[in-house]
Amino acid sequence: MDQLRAIKYFSKVVETGSFTKAANAFKVPPSSLSRRVSDLEKSLGATLLKRSTRIVKLTEVGQVYYDDMQQVLDQLEQSKETVRSYQTTPMGRLRISSMVGFGEKILLPLLDEFGELYPEIVLDVSLSDELSALGRDDVDIAIRGGYAPNERVLAIRLMDNGFIPVASPSYLEMHGAPSHVMELKEHKGLYFKAPNGPTPWLCYVDDQWHDVSGPAVAISNNGPWLAKKACDGEGILMSTRWALSSYLESGALQEIKFEHPLAITQHADMAVYLLYQKQRYLVPKVKAAVDFLVEKIKVGNER
């Protein structure tokens, strides 16, 4: 247990960048905490931290050890919560991360319903298009669009996430509807900006991929703003069918169909995935949320 305490002290020093702040967090004298960290380094035969009067930094081997110990500490905490929560009423803070557009349009309304079913669960929801690592970012459930992740997590395919081209009737009347994908290069484009940059318009023609992106009129990570500009006739927009459903139903936007379908990546099978760590499913709050979202989204789309 002494070594475990030393590891926790070491991790807190890394997180706060200060022996004093770490000691305050544990309510122990800084000298005592520093001594335990030094003893840990001696037992490992390695220097984990570079100390100076102004800052504390990890050494190269310290970074490796810190990353390994974070996984160990996370697993210990999860195991404690599993034991405490086993066969109990779903309760406590549930941390969910979702991509912004899907979160605003589909997830948040469902979570309102979920909250009424499980009033003892505190929903902690973050919407971001940045990728989340479940263990590192302290997230119970993540919802991400793309292709099946390589993380050591369970991934449930909730729904298709393919992109389709749309435009307003006024735009198509003024500029004409392109009949072949290559003609898109001559049309104005409204582009969604993902974390790695604007999403291109790609098409597989004659056994090779082609970038058929037209000149950009606007680029943004705000889908509703781009959809409004598309409705106003300012250009062609590529977005997901689920994000465009209300505009398509109202007739504000029309899908442009081609013999060769468009994509934003060369990876096949784009989908929306619900991600969680296998052992977390034993925790009642996580199980309740996973089962609820799969029923409402995945099963609902299959009916």
PyMOL commands that set and color helices and strands:
alter all, ss='L'
color gray80, all
select helices_A, chain A and resi 2-16+19-26+30-44+60-85+100-117+169-175+181-186+223-231+241-250+278-282+284-302
alter helices_A, ss='H'
color red, helices_A
select strands_A, chain A and resi 49-51+56-58+92-98+121-127+141-146+154-160+163-167+189-194+197-198+202-205+208-211+216-220+236-240+254-255+262-263+271-276
alter strands_A, ss='S'
color yellow, strands_A
deselect
rebuild
show_as cartoon
